[in-house]
């Protein structure tokens, strides 16, 4: 009940109030979906801005205003329904079935993950799991904003954290457990909002209930292309994502891509309504949602602004109508302060570097499939080698494999996509905008190189590649719905059934990978106990020093550590190589000889030291204190596996 109340007051009520302020009156399902999405995005940003400004009371006013509106609406006589009818019963039933299938998928992977065991230990399924970094960031945001890197204290977190902050609100204000929020409470909300927002947008853009329902199913289950076939033919596991198209692993691995896509689809829905009805409220809502989507997935910013601007210019040249240019300008104006605050707030973090440079994804696909001959010929051609039949064949094979492998059956929508993109004189404005957005996403993937420090972070671009694939899936749904509309009875059912087959292989491959080899890891009861003690008994801004072999303490304990070199910290993405090397060296030196390296405590602002009981460490001293240069360590907690020391000044120096 506490969670449902939080969802109402932190998402639905503010979102519903926003729709009312914009004078947008909608059927029930649209109202619920848009209110939850808009409220989630707006409340997250309101909390961020209020806390950054040191005015958290302003956020309380935001929540109170939404709650007051909700109460007033409850006692007020309901308004007359809008002229347009709501969702037909058949569509509602189909959406319900899709929702149940999503919950079934979550039951296999998410609901049963990250659970305590009877003996006090904790079990996590590690296979293709991205949730650890989210856990650490959520706990950090629960007590501090702007956040530091919880796995590298003292460094600002130079990454988007909209989803993490939204989850943190339930922990900070309602005291709900982070593991439960991530895996069992908010995971289904994010996925069901994606289903609903995909349905609403596709139905609006195509004017077809069938296309809307089919798109809702395909967006969740239809990604992955021919990754499953690569497993069968080349022995490449689906989890390796050989065609960069299977986003189920990312989404169910606790990735902000899912709520980010729900926001983006809702923005596209609002844009489609604005283009049809030309009401100012739809323009404002579309601009706000486009802008706020980058809080959840910052990689959307470039493609969205570029696509809206390009589509707006085309529409202006075609019809002398500046409606899309207005939408692009409004989105840019709403997005600018968010991007600027992110930039200035993370300047002390790892510097990003961007360049326009071709990225050889087809070559990487050939290497992943272990097609050494084709890969060698393709590499030779790219390196300026002579034009030969073998190299030209390799080039053709590389691109055919990339396109067919990534798109699968949805490649059937490519003619429609190209026609909308290039025959723009006959293309609906919303179709033109989404086609350009898909094209911009793929162009971004292939030519926009990203680096953090000296580390290549091109793989981060996969999220905009997913965006293009998902938009093509909605176009594929329109193609299939149009074909089904021209048939009746068994033929119609066969057309729709054949399209739904797109969903089966990749989903089956995902489930097979998750069920056959979940890679469970049990975290001992003593570790869980000391982590919970730190979370409960130490200040939120505490900094913990522990040996490098003690990993995941910040993920369970919610306290910053000098360095957690677990693979899930993605240190190469977040820390400059020099800083990473210095921290590793400092931690190792301190625990090898604490009395020789007490400066480590001061350099990194350490407040607590956690030591495994089987590790040699200075023990004893008057009143349980150990003097190390200008510092003293006082033993304050111990269990079967770990000892915790509090760092302070020696007693005699404190008295002086």
N, C-alpha and C positions, 0 to 999 in steps of 0.2 A: 504493500500500500504506500509506503514511504516513497518508493521509486516512482509509482504512478503519479503521486502528488507532485513529485519533482518534475516529472515530464510535463505535467499540466502547467505548473507555474513557471518553469524555466523555458518551456518551448511553446506549447500550444497557446496559452493565454497571451503572451507578448506577440506571437505571430498573428493571432486572431485580431488583436487590437490594431496591429499594423495594417491588416487588410481593411479594417473598418475605417481607419484614418484615411486610407487611400481610396475609400468609397468603392471597394470591390466586393460585390455581393455575388456569391457563387453557390452552386449546388453543394450538397453536404460533403460528398467524397472529395471534391476539389478543395472545399474549405478546410477540411481536416488535413489533407496532404500539404497544401500550401502553408497553412498555419504552423504545422510542425516544422517544416523545412525552414520557412522564413524565421520562425521564432528561434530555432536552434542556431542559425547563422547570426541573427541579430543579437541574441542574448550573449553568445560567445564573445562577439566583438564589443558589446557594451561592457561586459565584465573586464575585458582586456584594457579598454580605454580608461575605465574608472579606476582600476588598480594602478595602471601606469601613471595616472594623474594624482595618485594618492587620495582619491575621493571615492572609496568603496561604498560610502553611503549613497552616492549617486546610483550605483547599481541596485541597491535596495529599493530606491525610488522607482527604478525601471521595473523591477519585479512587482512591486506594489501596484503600480499603475496597470500592468497587465492583469493582475489578480482582481483589482477593482473593476476593470472593464468586464472580466469574465463573470463576476458576481452580478453586475448590473444587467448583463445580457440574459442571465438566468432568470431574473425577476421581470424583465421587460417582455412585453408581448412580442412573439417572434414576427419578423417582417414577412411580407408576402414573398413566396419563392420567385426566383428569377424566371424569365420567360423560357429560357433554354432548359430542357429536361435534364435530369441527372443521369447517372449510370444505369443502363438497362440491367435487369435482373440477370440475364445470361452472362453479361460481362462481369458483373459483381461475383457471380459464382466462379467464373474462370479465374478471376483475380484471387479469390479465396483459395482455389486449388493451388495456384502458383505460390501463394503465401505459405500454404502448408508444406509444399515441396521445399521451399527455402528453409523453413523450420526443421524439416527432416535433414537437410544438408548440414545445418548448424548443429543438430543433435549428434551427428556422426563426428564432427570435428571440434566445434567451439564449446558447446554446452558441457562436454565431458572433459574438457582440457582445464589445466591449472586448478586442480582440486586437492584439498587436504586429505590425508589418509588417516586411518584409525590410530596409528601410532604417533601422530603429530608431525610426520614428514609431509612433503608436498610434491605432487607429481605433475610434471609438465611434458606434453608431447612436443618434442623439439623439431619434428620434421617440417621443414618449410615454415618456420614460425618467426614472425616479425614482431610479436607482441612484447618481447622483453623491453625493447627500447621505448615502446609506448608506456609500459608500466612505470619505468623510471621517470619519464617526462611528466606523466600524469601526476605522480606523487610530488614531483618538484613544483608543478603548477598549483598543487593543492595548498602550498604554503608560501610560495613566492612568485612574483612576476615583476619585471621580466625574468625569465628563467636562466639559470646557469646550467651548464652541462652537468647532470647529476653524476656522470661517470668520469668527469674531469673537472673538479671544483675550480672555480675562479674564471672559467671561460664562458662567455655568453653562448647561448644556444642559437646558432645561426641557421635556423630551419623553421618552416611553418609548423604551427602547433594548434590549429583551430580545433580539430577533433579532440586532441588531448585536453585542451582547456575545457571544452564542453563536458567531457567525462569528469574532469577534476571538480567541476561545480557540484556534482552529486556527492563527491567525497568531502569537499570542503564544507558545504553547507548542510548536508544531510547525513554525513558520516557513513555512507555506504561503502562497502568493501570494493577496492579497485579491481581485484581479480573478478569478482562477480559482475561488476559494471561492464568490464571489457568483454567478458565471454558469455554471460548469460542474460544480462539485462539490456544493454544498449546495442549489442551486435544484431539481434533481430530487428530492432527499431531502424538501424541504419539500412539494413538490407530491404526491409519492407518499404521504407521510404523510397529507395531506389526503384523498386517494382512499381510503386504508385506514380512516382514522378515520370518514369519512362512511359507508362501507360498514358498519362494525361498529355504529355507533350506529343507523343506519336498520334494519339487520337485527334488532337487539335491540328497538327500539321497535315494530316492525311484526310481529315473528315471521315474517318473510318474506325468504327468500334473494333472490327476484326484486326486491323493493323495495330491499334493500340494494345490490345490484349496480347497479340503475337509478339510485339516488340517487348512487352513487359517480361514475357517468358524468355525470349532470346537474349535480352540484355544480361540476364542473370546466368542462364545455362548455355547460351550459344557461343560464347567466346572460346578461344583455344585453337581455332583453325584445324590444322591437321597434325597437331602435336601428338595426338594418340597414334596416328599412322607412323610418325617418326619413331615412336617406341616399338611398333610392330616390325617395321622394315629395317631400322638402323640400330635398334637397341638403345635409343636415346630416351631416358626416363621423361615422362611428362613434366615432372617437377623441374627438369632442366630448362623448361620453357624454350625449346629450340627455335620456335618461330616468334618469340616475344609476344605471344597472343593469349596465353592462358592466365587470365587474371584472377581466377578463383583462388589460387594459392596466395596471391597478394591480399585479396579481400578478406578471406577467412583467416589470414595470418595477422589480422588486426591492423589494417592499413587504412589511412584516411581517404584513400581513393574512392571508397564506396559512399560515405556521406558527401564527399566533394562532388561526385557525379550526381547524386540526388539534388544537390543545390544547383548544379549546372543545368540539369534537365528542367528544374522548376523555373530557372531563369529563361530558358528557351521557350517554355510554355508561356511565360509572361510576355516574352517578346512576340510570340506568334499572336497572342491576344491583342497586343498593342497594334500590330500591323493590321489586324482585322477590324478592331473596334476604334482604334486611335484615341483611347482614353488615357489621360495623363497619368492616372494611377498605375496603369500597366507599365508605362515607361519607367516610372520611378521604381517599381518593384523589380523589373527586369534589370535595371542598372545596379540596384542594391545587391541582388542575388549574384549577378555576374562578378561584381566586385568582391563580395564576401566569400565567393567560392575559392578565391586565392588564399584565404586564411586557412583553408583546409587542404588545398593542393596548389601551391604557388606556381607550379609549372603550367597551369591553365592560363596565366595572365597574358603571355605573349600571343598564343593562338587566338584567344578570345578577342583581344583588342585588335589584332591584325585582321581577323576575319570580319568583324563588324565594320571596321573601317573600309576594307576592300569591297564588301558587299554593299555598304552604303554608297560608295563612289559609283559602283556599277548601276545601282538603282537610280541615283541622281542623274547619271548620264543617259540612262535609258528613258526615264519618265519625268525628269526634272523634279523629282520628289526627294526631299532630304530627310525622310522619316528614319531611315536606317543610320544616316550620318548623325542624326540627333541622338539615336540610341547609343551609337559609338561614343559620342562626346559625353553623354551622361554617364556611361560606364567608366570612361577614362577619368572623369572628374571624381567619381565615387571611389575608384580604385587607387588613385594617386596617393592620398594620405596614408592608406594602408601599406602600400609598397614603400613609401618614404620612411614611415615609422619602422618598418622591418629593416630597411637598409641602415638607418642611423642607429637603430638599437642593437645591431650586430656587427658594427665595424671592428670591434676588438676580436671578433671570431675569425675563423679560417676564411681567407679571402676567396671569393668566387672569381673565376675568369671565364669569359664567354668569347667565342669566336665563330665566324661563319666558315665552316670547313666540312667537307664531305666525310661522313663516318661510314665505314665499310661494313654495314650490317649484313649484306648478302655474303660477304667473305666469312664473317663470323658464323653465319648459319652453315656454310659449307664445312667449316672446321668443326662445328658442334656435331654435325652429322658424320664426321670422320670421312668425308669424301676428299681424300688427300689429292687425288689426281685433278679433279675439278678445281679444288681450292688453289693448287699450284698454278694451273693455267690462268685462272682468274687473277691471281696475284701478279703473275708475269705481265698480263695485259695492263693491269692498273699501274704497274711500275714502268710503263712506256715500252714494253717489249714489242716485237714485230707482230703485225696482224696475221694470225694463222687461224686455220679452221678450228683447231682445238681451243684456242683462246676465245674466239668468238662464240663457239659452242658453250664454253664455260660461262661466259658472260650471260648468254641467254638462259642457261640452266640456273645460274645464281638468282636472277630476277624472277624467273618462273617459280622456283622453289620458294622465294621470299613471298611473292604475291599469293600463290596457291596455298602454301603452308600457313600463312598468317590469316587468310580470309576464309579458307574452306568453302563451304557451300554458299556463304554470303557473297562470294565473288560474283554470283549471279546478279547482284545489284550494281556491279561496276558500270554497265551501260547506262543505267539510270543516273548514277552519280556523275558520270562524264557528261551526259546530256544536260543535266541541271547546271553543271559547272560551266560548260562552254556555249550551250544554246540558251544563254541567259535572257534573251529577249522574250522567251516563252516560259520562263521559270518563275514560280511563285517566290515572293520575296523571302519567306521563311525557308523554303527549300534551297534558295541560293545561299542564304546565310549559313545553313548547316553544311552544305556541300563545300563551301569555302573553308569553314571551320575544320572539316575532316581533312581537306587538302593541306591546310596550314599545319595541322597536327602532324601529318606524315612528313611534310617538308621540314618541320622543326626536328623531327626524329632523325632525319638523314643528314642535315647540314648544320645543326646548331650544336657546337661542341661545348661541353661544360667541364670545368676543372675546379677542384677545391685545392688550393695550394698547387702542388705538383701532381696531385692525384687525379686521374681521369675519372670523371663521374658521369660519363655518357649514359650509363644504364639508367640514371634517374629520368632520362627522356622517355623511358618506356611508358610512363603514365600518359603522356600526350599521344603516344602511339595507340595505347588502349582507347583513348578518347576517340580517335579517328575510326578505330575498328567498331566501337559501340555505335557511333553515328551511322556507319554503314549497315550495321545490323538493323537499325530502325528503318533504313531505306529498303533493306531486304524484306522486312515485314510488310512494307507498303506494296512491294512488287508481288509478294505472295498473296496478300489480301486482294489486290486487283485481279490476279489470276483466279482466285477462289470465287470472286464475285461474278465471274463469267461462267461459272459452272454451277451445278446443282447436285443435291443428294450425295451419293457415294463419291462422285468425282470431286466435289468440293471438300469432302472429308479427306480424300486421298491427297489433295494438294496441301491442305493445312498439316496433315500428318507427316508428309514428306519434309515440310519445312521444319517441323518440330524435331525430326530426326537429327537435325543439326546439333541439337542440345545433348544428345545421348552420349556419343563417344568421348567427348572431352570431359563431361561430368563423370562418366564411368571411370575414365583414366585417373581423374582427381581422387575419386573415392577409393580406387584400388591402391593408389600410392599412399593415401592417408591410413587406410585400414591395415594394409599388409606390413607397413614398416613405420609405425608412429614415432619410433625412436624415443621412448619414454625415458625421462630422467627424474630420479627421486632425489629431492633435496632433503638432507637429514633433519630430524626434529630439532637438534641442537642449533643448526644454522637458522632454521625458521624461527626458533625461539629468540635468538639474539637479534635477528632482524626486526622482529615485532617489538622487542624491548626498546631498541633504538628509536623506532617509529613512535613509540608511546611515551618514552621517558626523556627524550632529548629535544632541544629546540629545533625548529624546522630548518634553520640555516647552519646546523652543525656540519662539520667536515670530518669525515672518518678516514683514517689511514689504516689499511690492512695489507697483508702480503699479496703479491700478484696472484698467488695460487688460490686466494679466497675471492671467488668471482660471484657476481650477481647480488652483492649485498645492497647496492643502491636500488636494485629492482624490487627487492623484497622489503627493505628497510626504509625506503623513502628519504634517505639522507645522502648528501653529496659525498663522494669519495675522491681521494686524490687521483686515483686511476683504477678503473675497472676494465681490464683488457679482454673481457669476454668478447667473442666474435659478434654478439648481438649489440655491442656498443658501436660498431661501425666506426672505429676510431680513425681509419684512413679517410673517411668522409668528413669528420668533424674536427680533427686536431691537425695542426701543422706537424710535419714529420719531426722537426727539431724539438718541438714541445713534447711530443709523444716520447721521443728518445730520452729527453731529460727527466721526464716523470718516471719512466721505467727504471732508469739508473738510480734516481733518488730513492725510490721505494725499496729497491733491492739493497742499496747501501745501508739504509736505515735499519732494516731488519737483520742485516748481517752484523752490524755493529752500532746499536742505538747510541751509545755514549760518544762515538766518534762523529756521528752525523745528526746531532739534535737540531741543526739549522733547518732540516726538512720540515719540522713541525711549524716553525715560524714562516718559512717561505710559502707554504700552501695553506696557512691558516687552520691547521689541524686542531680540532677540539676533542676528538676521541680517537683512541687507537684500539683496534680489535685484533687479537692475537689468538691463533689456534692453540689449544692447551698442549699439543705435542711439539710446539716450536719453542726452542730455547729463547728466553727473553728475561731481562733483569727483573727479579722479583724481590719483594721485601721492602725494607726501609721503615723509618718511623711512621706510625699511623698509616701504614700501607702505602706510603709514597715512595716513588723512585725518582731521584734527581738526575736529570740529563741536562747539563749545562744550565742555561737560563730557564729551563722548564722542569716541571715535575709531573709525574704520571701517578694518578691515584686510582687504585683498583675499585671499581664501583659495581661491577656485575660479573658473574661467572656462571657457566653451566657445564654440562658434560663435554662440550666441544670447544668453547671459546671463553676468553677473558676480555673484558672491556675496561680500558683505562680512560680517565678523564684528564685532559691536558690543562695544566695551569702553571703558575709561577711557584717556585719553591716557597715553603712556609716562611722562612726567615726573610726572603726578599719581599713577600707580600706585607710582612709586618713593617719592614723598613719603609 
